[in-house]
Amino acid sequence: MKKASITENLMSSEGSLTSAPTSTWSLLDQYLAAAGWRPTEDALVKWSARNLWLELTLLSNEHLPEYPVPEGLISFLIREESTDQSSLNIIREVLDENGIKVFSTYPLSPDQREAASMLTRGANWPKEEGGGPAVLAVAIDTFASDYATIESWVKRMRKVKEAIRNKINQGRRKHPLGVLHSSDGCIHAAKYIEVVFGEEAQDIVATTYELTEPEKRQSDRAGT
């Protein structure tokens, strides 16, 4: 069994492990970190839906940004083979049709690509699915407030990403492209920006507030 599979089974399993004492989970987390096996934070976010200790840990102050994060913030990491202008146009078009407004895109430097590939998606970016992250797109979902739970919103985003992939992969019989990966929730989106831009993330996130004004959201929704 691969390292990632073993770790996922431990950290996301149901039953006796998820009800283990807090100290047990804390010790396991410390052991995995010391051994270089601690999962990336985006993987922990997904598994936290089945593990109360993970959920509470990720909500603790040490894991939250020290600056305000607007509702509906999303970060998209677009793979290398989907960064041509035609693919980028399709991505923006489908997102816009679904009330997701992209307001900035950032081509990643070699160092930023390496950081994003190592610290997101469980460091799993198969080349045959379109390569690693090459562009970061920052957006606002104008319909985010309609979803009561992160799980229901994640399901929405899966459908949106599937629509993008289907459109870009039309005519490809072999090795369909994964095209892009997205953050799960606004705090997670800010973390992705931090991975790529470090201390500059705060300024980038701050610029989204113009899109969080109620009047602007209603205008954007009316136009979808």
C-alpha positions in Angstrom: 0.0 0.0 0.0 1.3 3.5 -0.9 2.2 6.0 1.8 -0.7 8.3 0.8 -3.2 5.4 1.0 -1.9 4.4 4.5 -2.1 7.9 5.8 -5.6 8.5 4.3 -6.9 5.3 5.9 -5.6 6.4 9.3 -6.6 10.1 9.2 -10.0 9.7 7.6 -11.2 6.3 8.8 -14.5 5.9 10.6 -15.2 4.0 13.8 -12.8 3.5 16.6 -10.0 5.6 15.2 -12.2 8.7 14.7 -13.4 8.4 18.3 -9.9 8.1 19.7 -8.8 10.5 22.5 -7.6 13.9 21.3 -4.1 13.1 22.7 -3.9 10.0 20.4 -4.7 12.0 17.3 -2.2 14.7 18.3 0.5 12.2 18.8 -0.3 10.6 15.5 -0.1 14.0 13.8 3.3 14.7 15.4 4.6 11.3 14.4 3.5 11.7 10.7 5.0 15.2 10.6 8.4 14.0 12.0 8.5 11.1 9.5 7.6 13.4 6.6 4.3 11.6 6.1 1.9 14.4 7.3 -0.6 15.0 4.5 -0.9 18.3 2.8 -3.5 20.7 4.2 -5.9 20.4 1.3 -6.0 16.6 1.8 -6.7 17.2 5.5 -9.6 19.5 4.6 -11.3 16.7 2.6 -10.8 14.1 5.3 -12.0 16.4 8.1 -15.6 15.7 6.9 -15.2 12.2 8.5 -12.9 13.1 11.4 -14.0 15.5 14.1 -10.4 16.0 15.5 -9.2 17.1 12.0 -12.2 19.5 11.7 -11.5 21.1 15.0 -7.7 21.3 14.4 -8.2 23.0 11.0 -10.6 25.5 12.6 -8.1 26.4 15.4 -6.5 29.8 15.3 -3.1 28.6 14.2 -4.6 27.3 10.9 -6.7 30.4 10.1 -5.4 33.3 8.1 -4.6 36.4 10.2 -6.7 38.6 7.8 -10.3 38.6 6.7 -11.3 36.2 3.9 -14.4 37.0 1.9 -17.2 34.5 1.5 -17.1 32.7 -1.8 -13.4 33.0 -2.4 -12.0 30.2 -4.6 -8.6 29.5 -5.9 -8.2 27.4 -9.1 -4.9 25.8 -10.0 -4.8 25.2 -13.8 -2.6 22.5 -15.2 0.2 23.1 -17.7 -1.6 21.5 -20.7 -4.7 23.7 -20.2 -3.0 27.1 -20.2 -3.4 27.9 -23.9 -5.7 30.8 -24.6 -8.5 28.6 -26.0 -8.6 26.5 -22.8 -8.4 29.5 -20.6 -11.3 31.1 -22.4 -13.4 28.0 -22.0 -12.6 27.9 -18.2 -13.6 31.5 -17.8 -16.8 31.1 -19.9 -18.1 28.1 -17.9 -17.2 29.6 -14.6 -19.0 32.8 -15.6 -22.1 30.9 -16.7 -22.2 29.4 -13.2 -21.9 32.7 -11.3 -18.2 32.3 -10.5 -16.3 35.5 -11.4 -12.6 35.2 -12.1 -11.0 38.6 -11.3 -7.3 37.7 -11.6 -5.0 35.1 -13.0 -1.3 34.6 -12.2 1.1 32.5 -14.3 3.4 30.7 -11.9 7.1 30.9 -11.8 9.2 27.7 -11.6 9.5 28.1 -7.8 5.8 28.8 -7.4 5.0 25.8 -9.5 7.1 23.5 -7.4 5.6 24.9 -4.2 2.1 24.5 -5.5 2.7 20.9 -6.7 4.3 19.9 -3.4 1.8 21.5 -1.0 -1.6 21.0 -2.8 -3.6 18.0 -3.9 -1.6 15.7 -1.8 1.4 16.4 -4.0 -0.3 14.2 -6.7 -0.2 15.9 -10.1 0.1 13.1 -12.7 1.7 14.2 -15.9 -0.8 12.1 -18.0 -3.7 14.2 -16.6 -2.2 17.4 -17.9 0.8 18.1 -15.8 1.3 20.2 -12.7 -0.1 23.6 -11.7 0.9 26.4 -14.0 -1.6 29.2 -13.4 -3.5 30.4 -10.3 -6.9 31.9 -10.9 -8.6 33.7 -8.0 -12.4 34.0 -8.1 -15.6 34.7 -6.2 -18.6 32.4 -6.2 -21.6 34.7 -6.1 -23.8 31.8 -5.1 -21.7 30.6 -2.2 -24.2 31.8 0.4 -26.9 29.5 -1.1 -25.0 26.4 0.2 -25.5 25.5 3.9 -22.5 23.1 4.2 -19.1 22.9 2.7 -20.0 19.4 1.4 -23.0 20.7 -0.7 -20.8 23.5 -2.1 -18.0 21.0 -3.0 -20.6 19.0 -4.9 -21.5 22.1 -6.8 -17.9 22.8 -7.7 -17.4 19.2 -8.9 -20.2 19.6 -11.4 -18.8 22.9 -12.6 -15.3 21.4 -13.0 -16.7 18.4 -14.8 -18.5 20.7 -17.3 -15.1 22.5 -17.9 -13.3 19.2 -18.4 -15.9 17.8 -20.7 -15.8 20.9 -22.9 -12.0 21.0 -23.1 -11.6 17.2 -23.6 -14.0 17.0 -26.5 -12.4 14.9 -29.2 -9.6 13.6 -27.0 -9.9 9.8 -27.0 -6.8 9.1 -24.9 -5.6 10.6 -21.6 -8.3 13.2 -21.0 -7.0 16.3 -19.2 -7.7 17.0 -15.6 -7.6 20.7 -16.6 -7.8 22.3 -13.1 -8.1 21.8 -9.4 -9.9 24.0 -6.9 -9.8 24.8 -3.2 -12.6 23.7 -0.9 -14.0 26.7 0.9 -12.8 30.3 1.3 -10.2 29.6 4.0 -8.8 26.9 1.9 -8.7 29.3 -1.0 -6.6 31.8 1.0 -4.2 29.0 1.9 -3.6 28.2 -1.7 -2.8 31.8 -2.4 -0.4 31.7 0.6 1.3 28.6 -0.8 2.1 30.5 -4.1 2.6 34.1 -2.9 3.5 33.9 0.8 3.1 37.2 2.6 1.7 38.8 -0.6 -1.4 36.7 -0.2 -3.0 39.2 2.2 -3.0 41.9 -0.4 -4.3 39.6 -3.1 -7.2 38.5 -0.9 -8.0 42.0 0.2 -8.7 43.0 -3.4 -11.7 40.7 -3.5 -13.7 42.8 -1.1 -15.1 44.9 -3.9 -16.8 41.7 -5.1 -18.3 40.9 -1.8 -20.5 44.0 -1.6 -24.2 42.9 -1.5 -25.1 45.2 -4.5 -22.3 43.8 -6.6 -23.2 40.2 -5.8 -26.9 40.7 -6.7 -25.8 42.4 -10.0 -23.4 39.5 -10.8 -26.1 36.9 -10.0 -28.7 38.7 -12.2 -26.3 38.6 -15.1 -25.7 34.7 -15.0 
